[in-house]
């Protein structure tokens, strides 16, 4: 069965379940003069009905004389059932006879005698805004329809016809379940075998980078199950009043269920119709907000690529500023669209607003502190993503610079998250800043101690030779050696050399230290770091042997 035929079958079951094309559940004259009836003195605010098999035929808003309305309606229902079951009384025998101050509805016998069944007074007619004669005629016609319908439905042919129709509907229902189950299984295989079919559409919308194929597949499978079981539940619920309506004893229950379904569907459709202007307004606001965000991102992207230059505005500020502007535009769009959201003035929205406000009040101090610190770090240009920095003794490469935290990847591939409030109060050593901003290499420095017996010129030469032998040391600036202290037993020499790339800072420092050991060992010069206190009496030297 094709999808079109399945939709047609679904529409047929929906129409049958709602009772489309069937007669009204209330009398044809009900509702006329309703405004007058509501304001008439002594009329019931909630009318009661006289009927058969749960179907309403006579609307009663006031009982004659001093009778109670509910007792009067109960007796009228019982009497109408007796008349309907008495096949000696024909519907055409129900007539109206005017006997002021009442108009009587009764049975005209074959011999001409008149047996009154219902009395209609002026006060009861005033509840409907009509004369008592007009109301009596309406009651007579309603009783005729009730008797005719009751007798027509309580026959063997009616029961057989209802049974046949119920079997036919159940057959269609079982067939639809099989088709729906097959379609559901086909969709399940389709989503499982082609996990990336939605990614192409998402990529066209610019959302491909925000989701993964596995997540899309899981969401589609979940939506498939929701739609499948929702259809099964809705059709099964619609099937109940449809089957009950085929049999006279349960026809009234079926009409009650149909009325409930109609009320829900019409209320839902009415709510949609009423919400259309607000939904259009929300759509316009969303479109304007999206266009504004895209325009701002394009403009800041041009600033980031250098196509647009602003005095005093650095290129690295472009993308963070674009995010801030996007957040502000989203907040402005949400504030503008909120009054148009259906139910925005309800207690639920008010309670949700109070809850969100309470959460914001509880966590605002810490969050606001970190957000402000994050903004300060962005616009003070302390570092940016990809820089090699040292913060609070943590050395690593900046992986993420968010509004709340800064994340560093250490040389041991550890990811360290530092709150921005802590970062703003700490000293930040940026090893990448000099190469990027002033086009100068960053320097490394190391200190060794050599005894007074070694000439300082020889020490300088060895240290410079060690620095020049390391590939990671650049030749843009020559390394140099400083004598930083004349200690009691040795002299402190500091070697300063410039690293070719800040990413290799630690590796280059290690290679320089190894080269220093090799140079001094080859020259048979003893490094007194740490210092040795010994009385030489043939003791072996601390200079390592070659090889």
C-alpha positions, 0 to 999 in steps of 0.5 A, a space after each residue: 500500500 502506498 503512502 498516499 493510500 495510507 493517508 487516505 485511509 487515515 483520513 477516513 478513520 479520522 472522519 468516521 471517528 469524529 462523526 463527520 457527516 452525521 447528525 448533530 448531537 443536540 436538537 436542531 432548535 437548540 441554541 436559538 434565543 440563547 442570550 435571552 434564555 440566559 438572562 430570563 428569570 428562573 431559567 436554569 444556567 445549565 440546561 438538562 436534556 430528555 433523550 433516548 440511548 444517550 442522544 439528546 432531543 429535548 432541552 429543558 431549562 425550566 420545569 412546570 410549576 414547582 417541580 425540581 428540574 432534575 426530577 422532571 427530566 428523569 420522569 420525562 426520560 422514563 416516559 419517553 422510553 415507554 412511548 418509544 417501546 409502545 408500538 401501538 403509538 405512532 410518531 404522527 399521533 404526537 400533536 400539540 393542543 393549546 389550552 391556556 395558560 399551557 400548550 400541551 404535547 400529547 398523544 391523539 388516540 384513534 378515537 379522538 381522545 387526547 392524552 397529554 404528555 408534556 406541558 409548556 408554559 409561558 415562563 418555560 418558553 421565555 427561557 428560549 425567547 419564543 412563544 409557548 406554542 413555538 416551543 411546544 411544536 419543537 418539543 413535539 418534533 423532537 419527540 417524533 424524531 426520538 421515537 422514530 430513531 429509537 425504533 429504527 435502531 432497535 431492530 435485528 437488521 440494525 444489529 446485523 448491519 452494525 455488526 457487519 460495519 464493525 467487522 469491516 472497520 476492524 478489518 481496515 484497522 488491522 490492515 492499517 496496523 500491518 501497513 503502519 508497522 511495515 512502514 515503521 520497520 522500513 523507516 527504521 532500516 532506512 535510518 540505520 543504513 543511511 546515517 548521513 543522509 540528513 547531514 547533507 541537508 544540515 550542511 546546506 543549512 549551515 548546521 553540519 558542524 554542530 551535530 554528529 551523524 550518530 546523534 542525528 540518527 538517534 534523534 531520527 529513530 526517536 522521532 520515528 518511534 514517537 510518530 508511530 506510537 502516536 498514530 497508533 494511539 490516536 487511531 485506536 482511540 478514534 476507533 472506540 467511538 466508531 465501533 460503539 456508534 454501530 450499536 444502539 445501547 452504546 450509541 450515546 457513549 459514542 456520541 459523548 466520546 465524539 463530542 470530547 474529541 471534537 471539543 479537543 480538536 476544535 479547541 486545538 485548531 482554534 488555538 492555532 488560528 488565534 495564535 497565527 498572528 503571534 506566530 507570524 510576529 515571532 517568525 518575523 522577529 526570528 528572521 530579523 534576529 538571524 539576519 542581524 547575527 549573520 550580518 554581524 558575523 560576516 562583518 567581524 569575520 572580515 575584520 578577523 581576516 584583515 579585509 576591514 581595519 578599525 583603529 584600535 581594534 585588534 583582529 584577535 578581538 573580532 571572533 570573541 566580539 562576534 560571539 558577544 554580539 550574537 548573544 546580545 542579539 539573541 537576548 534582544 530577539 528573545 525579549 522582543 518575541 516573548 510577549 507573542 509566545 502563546 501562554 507567556 502570561 500564564 502562571 506556568 511562565 511566571 513560575 518558570 521566570 521566578 525559578 530561573 531568577 532564583 537560580 540566577 540570583 544564587 549563582 550570579 556572583 561567581 558566574 558574573 565574576 568569571 564572565 567579566 574576567 573572561 571579557 577582560 582577558 579577551 580585551 587585555 590581549 593577555 593570550 589567545 588560543 594556541 599560545 604557549 603560556 604559564 598560569 599559576 605554575 601551569 605550563 601549557 598551550 591554550 586550547 580554549 578561552 571561554 567566558 567562564 574558564 581557560 583551558 590549557 593542554 600541558 606537555 603531558 597532554 593534561 587538560 587543565 581548566 582554570 577559572 577566569 577569575 583566578 587567571 585575571 588575578 595571577 601572573 601570566 607568562 606568554 611565550 608566544 607573544 613576542 614572536 607574534 607581536 614584535 617579531 622577536 624570538 623568546 629567550 631561554 636562560 640557564 645557569 651553571 657554576 664553574 670553579 675559579 680555576 677555569 678561565 671565564 673566557 673558556 667558560 663563555 666559549 664552551 657555553 656559546 658553542 653548546 647553544 649554537 650546536 642546538 637546532 632549536 636555537 635561532 641565529 636571528 639574535 646571538 646567544 650571550 653569557 653573563 656572570 651573575 655571581 662570584 660565590 664562595 667556591 664557584 662562579 655563576 654563569 647564565 647562558 641566554 639563547 633565543 628559541 626558534 619556535 616557542 612550541 619547542 621551548 621545553 625540548 630546546 631547553 633540554 637540548 641546551 642543557 645536554 649540549 652544555 654537559 657534552 661541551 664541558 665534558 669534552 673540555 675536561 671542565 668540571 661543573 660544580 652544580 651542585 657544589 662539591 665540598 671535598 678534600 682531594 686525596 686522589 679522589 676521582 674527578 666528577 667529569 664524566 668519561 666520553 663514550 
